[in-house]
């Protein structure tokens, strides 16, 4: 192996340091770097829990929360991983750095960037569901980086497990992705993440995860490189600490980095960037904590502080060789929403951060760690255009900001179109739905109305698996319909597939809104009369204002209702006139359901305590004038 820099060239860059140019290649047999990739809910985080426990990461009497890697409140509540996280464990004296990645398609940007830190992946596949849309997505990214693959068939103890079918499906997926011949010989391990067992045969019951650890050690290449070469590290993730500022996380690709070293920050996509900095501290990931070290070498995954304004995709180089590492191109956003200052009659009553400056600073801060997000200013000083990978991606940001005390309002999500070869195109999703046999007809009918094309359909036991190509905008507001049509038994997931020609008009909502007539407190009498017009989102005693959406109408047009109307008091009493009014329980909408419900002329008011849907134009007569003006313009 020959050093990429000749002796005279290197002395030109750094004449004050004398190196032995007989390069010594260091093979780190004591280290393996892996990532766990899979579709959402296939058991990645649970398996990592067991790997940590069986490797002695915790004391015997230590109380450990389930899914310890999902440290965020939202991650625990929703049962999904949102942010990729680093940890490590030891097996027979070998350190295994583990990156636990998200499985949901909207957080695919997290997966794309962290794969640069590892030499191989554990491809986790549910023994009953088999490969799903996100399985294809993450495996394709791993193959593009020539990473080693260990196939892990997880949840083999499920009563509905079909291991043979799942193995064949994985093989077909590798063929579809044009995998190299070597990958068809990838080892297969059969696991139960919940039980913490693994084996080399589906018919053999494992005792612990030893077969999995052995597969990692024997099949994942150890890092190697020249420890004495000029240092280089690609920043794959950025953390933030209010005491030390930004913290760069990545794998050292070349050389060694020491505390107090001078480095140069550069970027593959920004040739003019060459900023000097100094390393103030280095941390390595050990089990669930970070250990402060004085030096880290090639292959180590570390967190480095002391570098101002460091960003994901930057390279930290030795001044002796300023050579940025190519950063994987992150897929473009497909959905946009507007975030603006809350200007409803209830503005500023519940939030801690309510100004446009505070909103803008918070969105800018999110860009430091979320490479899939784009934030743009608009002509309005109090409104920002926020672009993301999907509704889930943006709803997680909204919920996080809400819990931090921010008060703002958001618009309905819109698809981002792109002109390709003179043709206007829109993003398409590959949708996979597992549904009961009796629900197949209604699902196909509903998706057909949303311009979906059926790609494949085949039975799985008493259920059917349907695969569609559907415009991304066709899925807006569909999830609730899907759950209703399948009686809550359907499983649906999708991932971005490609851009294609526009499919024509898709009606987003077939129902209208019940809109409050005046400001005040909702009372039982007014609600009783309003519930005859549709289903209500509010109950007695809740404060409303004119233009606020208080329910859903089964008709396509909006209906104005007076939920604050009280019963007239008279001296005339009639039998039964004073009977208690029976109110139907209100529909409590989640954040995602509110976003799905929004029409183009509506906004969602988000505060730490409330979610309120409202019309953009609150005044009823002004709304009518605007509607008639639009109808006239169309004619």
Secondary structure, 3 states (H helix, E strand, C coil): CCCCCCHHHHHHHCCCCCCCCCCCEEECCCEEEEEEEECCCCCHHHHHHHHHHHCCCCCCCCCCCCCCCCCCHHHHHHCCCCCCEEEEEEECCEEEEEEECCCCHHHHHHHHHHHHHCCEEEEEEECCCCCCHHHHHHHHHHHHCCCEEEEEEECCCCCCCCHHHHHHHHHHHHHHCCCCHHHHHCCEEEEECCCCEEECCCCCCCCCCHHHHHHHHHHCCCCEEECCCCCEEEEEEEEEECCCEEEEEEEEEECEEECCCEEEEEECCEEEEEEEEECCEEEEEECCEEEEECEEECCCEEEEECCCCCCCCEEEEECCCCCCCCCCCCCCCCEEEEEEECCCCCCCCCCCECCHHHHHHHHHHHCCCCCCCEEEECCCCCEEEEEECCHHHHHHHHHHHHHCCECEEEECCEECCEEECCEEEEEEEEEEEEEEHHHHHHHHHHHHHCCCEEEEEEEECCEEEEEEEEEHHHHCCHHHHHHHHCCCCCEEEEEEEEEEECCCCCCCCCCEEEEECCCEECCHHHHHHHCCCEEECCCCCCEECCCEEEEEECCCCCEEECCCCCCCCCCCCCCCCCCCCCCCCCCCCCHHHHHHHCCCCEEEEECCCCEEEEECCCCHHHHHHHHHHHHHHHC
